[in-house]
Amino acid sequence: MKGTSLIVSIVLFVAVAVLYVLHFTGGGKNGIRLGADDKAVITRDGLKIAYVKADSVILNYKLAEFLHDDFTKKQEAYSGEYATKRRNFEKDAASFQEKLQRGGFLSEQSAVRERDRLAGMEQEILRLDQDLSARLGEMQNTNTQQVLDSLMSTLKQYNASNNYDYILNASSILIGDEEDNITAHILKVMNEKYTATSQK
């Protein structure tokens, strides 16, 4: 998976470098025409390219903010639940140790039963920790996928009327013309759509 990601990054870097050279050396046929949103669209050698700052979209997208807040609340609730059980276990374990040292158990069997009960509690706490971590990880993945799906859906709708050959993620772009940056427009559309659906 990492190898594939590296290859994609290298290919994008080479593509951006070629576009950069073509743009600043005047190579190829460059032209300007108006897009569907009445914004100047740069065409280079017949290619129409734009880019989006995906990290900026995620930071400023209302749905992403809502999902993050919801995730934080659940994380705090899970942490509180785990901390309470852990404290109870530690208190019981300390009491057991103290009782054992002062010979407070009536028989060895009752001491063994209490020890086994505490061992069971500790195993339960470990399972709870794993379960809560898994739930939070799954929730985070679902939230990320939901934001990504929304971004891709908006880009596809936007591109239906603007006909870009490529819309790149700005994380792969080292230098780019702000004329090609459609982040603000995409974010505005996504937030308007989210506001409209959340008010229903």
C-alpha positions, 0 to 999 in steps of 0.5 A, spaced: 500 500 500 505 504 501 509 503 495 502 504 491 502 511 494 509 513 493 508 511 486 502 515 485 506 521 489 511 521 484 507 520 478 503 527 480 510 530 482 512 529 475 506 531 472 506 538 476 513 539 474 511 538 467 506 543 467 510 548 471 515 548 466 510 548 460 507 554 464 513 558 465 517 557 459 511 559 455 511 552 451 505 549 448 499 553 447 496 556 453 489 560 453 484 563 457 477 562 457 471 563 462 468 557 465 461 555 468 462 559 474 464 565 470 472 564 473 478 564 468 480 557 467 487 556 464 488 551 459 495 548 457 496 544 451 488 542 451 489 540 458 484 543 463 487 543 471 484 545 477 486 543 484 483 543 491 486 543 498 483 537 501 486 539 508 482 546 508 476 543 506 476 538 512 478 543 517 472 548 514 467 543 512 461 544 517 459 536 516 467 535 518 466 539 524 460 536 527 463 529 526 469 531 530 465 534 535 460 528 536 467 523 535 470 527 541 464 527 545 464 519 545 471 519 546 470 523 552 464 518 554 468 512 553 474 514 556 470 516 563 467 509 562 474 506 562 477 510 567 471 509 572 472 501 571 480 502 572 479 506 578 474 501 581 479 495 580 485 498 583 481 500 589 479 493 590 486 490 588 489 495 593 484 492 599 485 485 597 492 486 598 492 489 604 487 484 607 491 479 604 497 482 608 494 482 615 491 475 614 483 478 614 481 472 609 477 466 613 480 461 609 485 460 603 479 458 599 476 465 600 483 469 598 483 465 592 476 466 590 477 474 591 484 473 587 480 470 581 475 475 581 480 481 581 483 477 575 477 477 571 475 484 573 482 486 570 481 482 563 474 485 563 477 492 563 483 490 558 477 487 553 473 494 554 479 498 552 480 494 546 473 494 544 472 502 546 479 503 541 476 499 536 469 502 536 473 509 536 477 507 530 471 504 526 467 511 528 473 515 525 474 511 519 466 512 517 467 519 519 473 520 514 469 516 509 463 520 509 467 527 508 471 524 503 465 521 499 461 528 500 468 531 497 468 527 491 460 527 490 461 535 490 467 535 485 463 530 480 457 535 480 462 541 479 466 538 474 460 536 470 459 543 468 466 545 468 469 539 464 476 539 468 481 534 465 484 533 472 482 536 479 488 534 484 489 534 491 493 540 493 498 536 498 501 534 491 502 540 488 508 544 490 507 550 486 500 552 483 497 558 480 491 561 485 487 561 478 487 554 478 485 553 486 477 551 486 477 550 494 473 556 496 468 554 491 467 547 493 467 548 500 462 553 499 457 548 495 459 543 500 457 547 506 451 550 503 448 543 501 450 540 508 446 546 511 440 545 507 440 538 509 441 538 516 435 543 517 430 538 514 
